[in-house]
Amino acid sequence: MDLGLRGKRAIVTGATKGIGRGVVELLVAEGVNVAFCARTPEEVAQAVEAVKRPDVEVFGEAVNVRDGEAYKAWLERAATALGGCDIFIPGVSGGGGMDSEKNWVRNFEIDMLHTVRGCEALMPHLEKSGSGSIVIIGSTNAVETFAAPMAYNAIKAGLITYSKQLSQYVGKKAVRVNTVSPGPIYFEGGAWEMIKGTQAKFFDSIMKQIPCGRMGTVEEIARIIVFIASPASSLVTGANIVADNGFTKRVQL
Ligand SMILES: NC(=O)c1ccc[n+]([C@@H]2O[C@H](COP(=O)([O-])OP(=O)(O)OC[C@H]3O[C@@H](n4cnc5c(N)ncnc54)[C@H](OP(=O)(O)O)[C@@H]3O)[C@@H](O)[C@H]2O)c1
């Protein structure tokens, strides 16, 4: 199947490691010109070297998406470097934790505001595209009770609502907006590897809830995100795609 991605221009936040990195690697393999960021300059430079190919543009720069002005300036530089933007995938999250107000402010400023700022700043480019596509990264933590009441869970839920409502608002401009909500994704250096080492009982309890007994891989979830971002998913907008290997138990009517 041709995903219709060759020559498109994608901007991805948080992509030197984990899911974002997997998404960038797949996009480049599909012939997409890509811009991405993370905070650590050496890791951004290494990632650019690792993923670049002669036939696509790869633009990477270090920026902290929590810094609104620096982030918006980076988005503009990224869109200029690519000559526009067809696909936006805001992947950065402030992560979990129950450190009271600190977490609420952090998750609001990072998960929510960086997504909203990105969608607003890039919308003129996405509208010009004719096949604009935004894929927001949610979480199964938003759709079922998970571990403890955390800002991460509630703000991911807010992103799903934002994604749906934005999809209705910009649909007439041929811009699709979807959320992909991964279940646990295991990779070296990722949160679940850390949890396995530090909270073995909790990790085992999560594993028991996954019917086939394994967490997802970066490549598995990246394939779904890239498919939903692509013109091959032209009928899908306003959806929250839960991709969790059966981790959640609700009936999704
Ligand atoms: N892993 C899972 O099981 C899972 C499950 C459900 C949903 N998700 C969601 O999927 C997304 C990616 O998760 P992940 O586990 O792959 O993340 P990760 O391993 O923590 O990767 C995060 C990436 O974002 C960059 N980053 C972090 N904070 C940043 C900031 N303030 N500004 C710019 N870049 C920043 C990191 O590089 P620097 O540290 O150098 O900045 C890194 O490249 C998140 O939205 C997460 O909530 C993950």
The ligand as an SDF file (V2000), in Angstrom:
LIG
                    3D

 48 52  0  0  0  0  0  0  0  0999 V2000
    6.3220    5.0870   26.4750 N   0  0  0  0  0  0  0  0  0  0  0  0
    5.0680    4.7470   26.7340 C   0  0  0  0  0  0  0  0  0  0  0  0
    4.7760    3.6550   27.2560 O   0  0  0  0  0  0  0  0  0  0  0  0
    3.9550    5.6820   26.3810 C   0  0  0  0  0  0  0  0  0  0  0  0
    2.6250    5.2540   26.5760 C   0  0  0  0  0  0  0  0  0  0  0  0
    1.5840    6.1240   26.2670 C   0  0  0  0  0  0  0  0  0  0  0  0
    1.8500    7.3920   25.7750 C   0  0  0  0  0  0  0  0  0  0  0  0
    3.1500    7.7830   25.6010 N   0  0  0  0  0  0  0  0  0  0  0  0
    3.3720    9.1270   25.0680 C   0  0  0  0  0  0  0  0  0  0  0  0
    4.2060    9.0820   23.9190 O   0  0  0  0  0  0  0  0  0  0  0  0
    5.0180   10.2660   23.8430 C   0  0  0  0  0  0  0  0  0  0  0  0
    6.4950    9.8780   23.7530 C   0  0  0  0  0  0  0  0  0  0  0  0
    6.8120    9.1050   24.8890 O   0  0  0  0  0  0  0  0  0  0  0  0
    8.2100    8.3490   25.0380 P   0  0  0  0  0  0  0  0  0  0  0  0
    8.0220    7.3670   26.1430 O   0  0  0  0  0  0  0  0  0  0  0  0
    8.6750    7.8930   23.7220 O   0  0  0  0  0  0  0  0  0  0  0  0
    9.1040    9.5940   25.5610 O   0  0  0  0  0  0  0  0  0  0  0  0
   10.6180    9.7010   25.9720 P   0  0  0  0  0  0  0  0  0  0  0  0
   11.3830    8.4550   25.8280 O   0  0  0  0  0  0  0  0  0  0  0  0
   10.5910   10.3380   27.2860 O   0  0  0  0  0  0  0  0  0  0  0  0
   11.1840   10.6880   24.8200 O   0  0  0  0  0  0  0  0  0  0  0  0
   10.9720   11.9650   24.9690 C   0  0  0  0  0  0  0  0  0  0  0  0
   11.6500   12.7500   23.8240 C   0  0  0  0  0  0  0  0  0  0  0  0
   11.2360   14.0810   23.9860 O   0  0  0  0  0  0  0  0  0  0  0  0
   12.3420   14.9440   24.2810 C   0  0  0  0  0  0  0  0  0  0  0  0
   11.8640   15.9210   25.2610 N   0  0  0  0  0  0  0  0  0  0  0  0
   11.4760   15.7010   26.5400 C   0  0  0  0  0  0  0  0  0  0  0  0
   11.0950   16.8560   27.1150 N   0  0  0  0  0  0  0  0  0  0  0  0
   11.2320   17.8230   26.1770 C   0  0  0  0  0  0  0  0  0  0  0  0
   10.9890   19.2170   26.1750 C   0  0  0  0  0  0  0  0  0  0  0  0
   10.5180   19.8780   27.2580 N   0  0  0  0  0  0  0  0  0  0  0  0
   11.2320   19.9160   25.0410 N   0  0  0  0  0  0  0  0  0  0  0  0
   11.7030   19.2690   23.9210 C   0  0  0  0  0  0  0  0  0  0  0  0
   11.9440   17.9490   23.8710 N   0  0  0  0  0  0  0  0  0  0  0  0
   11.7160   17.2340   24.9940 C   0  0  0  0  0  0  0  0  0  0  0  0
   13.4530   13.9880   24.7890 C   0  0  0  0  0  0  0  0  0  0  0  0
   14.7640   14.4610   24.5980 O   0  0  0  0  0  0  0  0  0  0  0  0
   15.4600   15.4530   25.7060 P   0  0  0  0  0  0  0  0  0  0  0  0
   15.3300   14.7730   27.0210 O   0  0  0  0  0  0  0  0  0  0  0  0
   16.8580   15.5900   25.2330 O   0  0  0  0  0  0  0  0  0  0  0  0
   14.6930   16.7270   25.6350 O   0  0  0  0  0  0  0  0  0  0  0  0
   13.1780   12.7720   23.9040 C   0  0  0  0  0  0  0  0  0  0  0  0
   13.7130   12.9590   22.6200 O   0  0  0  0  0  0  0  0  0  0  0  0
    4.6580   11.0910   25.0770 C   0  0  0  0  0  0  0  0  0  0  0  0
    3.6380   12.0150   24.7250 O   0  0  0  0  0  0  0  0  0  0  0  0
    4.1000   10.0500   26.0420 C   0  0  0  0  0  0  0  0  0  0  0  0
    3.2060   10.6020   26.9880 O   0  0  0  0  0  0  0  0  0  0  0  0
    4.2060    6.9750   25.9000 C   0  0  0  0  0  0  0  0  0  0  0  0
  1  2  1  0
  2  3  2  0
  2  4  1  0
  4  5  1  0
  4 48  2  0
  5  6  2  0
  6  7  1  0
  7  8  2  0
  8  9  1  0
  8 48  1  0
  9 10  1  0
  9 46  1  0
 10 11  1  0
 11 12  1  0
 11 44  1  0
 12 13  1  0
 13 14  1  0
 14 15  2  0
 14 16  1  0
 14 17  1  0
 17 18  1  0
 18 19  2  0
 18 20  1  0
 18 21  1  0
 21 22  1  0
 22 23  1  0
 23 24  1  0
 23 42  1  0
 24 25  1  0
 25 26  1  0
 25 36  1  0
 26 27  1  0
 26 35  1  0
 27 28  2  0
 28 29  1  0
 29 30  1  0
 29 35  2  0
 30 31  1  0
 30 32  2  0
 32 33  1  0
 33 34  2  0
 34 35  1  0
 36 37  1  0
 36 42  1  0
 37 38  1  0
 38 39  2  0
 38 40  1  0
 38 41  1  0
 42 43  1  0
 44 45  1  0
 44 46  1  0
 46 47  1  0
M  CHG  2   8   1  16  -1
M  END
$$$$
